[in-house]
């Protein structure tokens, strides 16, 4: 699959990207409302920016959107692996190049001539968000069904540890989204490419 | 459903005074307050999404359908032989939190001498049970984690009659789908048969080796470490076996029915 001018992002990638975006927004906003019912970290998330209205409503959204995140995520990873795109687009990652690209990005001098080619910082960020999403699903599974997944529960350090992992993995995902959106705002062509493929 | 629609209409200007009075009558009851709280906050959601009340209802219906699918999925995931983790007594949470749909000063005082456990539905021997009779049955105790849907958990020690033993003793139809519970604090809920027969599901008569205190559900609660807290009814007065979906206090308002962990 040559990365020609006409096809920066294949259709399946664009579809899974936007389905994932919908699922993540629903999960994060409803997750904030679920968090608010106990506020185990001692602070509240403003109700106005949460989804679901009350705990049961938020739980319904959360346990509906989780299927979309899971099914879409599995599909994305499978296609990525079996088309070879995962290795082609995200590897290799060399620490020296990451530092160079990070420095260039911070000075506003990172080149974006070829959107089909990810720079080292992008590769690292996108791989991070894949791993983080897998962690969110696994820790969520332990929170939802802790008795039914004993090995996973113990691997994550027990039931209450899974709650903290789930929260901080969400926070990391949100941090990624902020940076991601800032970068899109700086290079608006990337948004077009993710919508129409080129 | 009808009541919810009426209550939601309160927030819509221009509705009749009769409807308002009707709704205020409902609010006097605690469970109705929960309905109202939800109605108002759903109004907030309407603003957030810009949806009309019509599509609001269809979203709600879709979410409810997915919640029923999640009941089914949890039934598939449920392994009847898999035990919830148990803990040393040193890990018991002290004090164990009180939680109910009412506040702690509204805990019901139930007289253990006159209390009777009533049985109905698909059960062969439906004679009522006294507390003494239940205490004479084989007992089992567990130190397990109680997981609350609100996002906290606590470890406690409960003792009582294995529910599977009791159900077989009274000749319950073990092929039936549901077991329902009616409680002395007007709470009600229901569970699936597979969970009812789980080896850690007990009719708890004691907490920490002492008779169950009123705040934890005297004289009897159903303790299931494989289900969330709201599925563990306190002050149980009646048990019935049925194939007709019985719902529950919170479940009817939107909490997931299976509520398993």
Contacts between the chains, C-beta under 8 A, distances in Angstrom:
chain1	res1	chain2	res2	distance
A	34	B	151	6.3
A	35	B	151	6.7
A	37	B	150	4.4
A	37	B	151	5.5
A	38	B	148	7.9
A	38	B	150	5.1
A	38	B	151	3.8
A	38	B	152	5.0
A	40	B	151	6.2
A	40	B	152	6.7
A	47	B	44	7.9
A	48	B	44	7.5
A	51	B	45	7.2
A	51	B	48	7.3
A	52	B	45	7.3
A	53	B	38	6.2
A	53	B	41	3.3
A	53	B	42	4.9
A	53	B	44	6.2
A	53	B	45	5.0
A	54	B	37	6.2
A	54	B	38	5.3
A	54	B	41	5.2
A	55	B	149	7.0
A	55	B	150	6.6
A	56	B	38	7.5
A	56	B	250	7.2
A	56	B	253	6.0
A	56	B	254	3.4
A	56	B	255	5.0
A	57	B	38	6.9
A	57	B	41	7.2
A	57	B	42	7.0
A	57	B	45	7.4
A	57	B	63	7.8
A	57	B	254	6.2
A	59	B	149	7.1
A	59	B	254	7.8
A	59	B	255	7.2
A	59	B	256	6.7
A	60	B	63	4.1
A	60	B	64	7.3
A	60	B	66	7.2
A	60	B	67	5.6
A	60	B	254	6.1
A	60	B	256	7.8
A	61	B	63	6.7
A	63	B	66	7.1
A	63	B	67	6.9
A	63	B	70	5.4
A	63	B	256	6.8
A	64	B	62	7.8
A	64	B	63	5.7
A	64	B	66	4.2
A	64	B	67	7.7
A	67	B	66	7.5
A	144	B	261	7.5
A	145	B	74	7.3
A	145	B	77	5.8
A	145	B	260	6.9
A	145	B	261	6.3
A	146	B	147	7.1
A	146	B	261	5.2
A	147	B	82	6.3
A	147	B	83	7.8
A	147	B	84	4.6
A	147	B	85	7.8
A	147	B	225	7.0
A	147	B	226	5.1
A	147	B	260	7.6
A	147	B	261	5.3
A	148	B	77	5.0
A	148	B	78	6.7
A	148	B	79	6.1
A	148	B	82	6.4
A	148	B	260	7.7
A	148	B	261	7.9
A	150	B	82	7.1
A	150	B	85	7.3
A	153	B	85	7.9
A	159	B	145	6.4
A	159	B	147	7.0
A	159	B	153	6.1
A	160	B	153	6.4
A	163	B	151	7.2
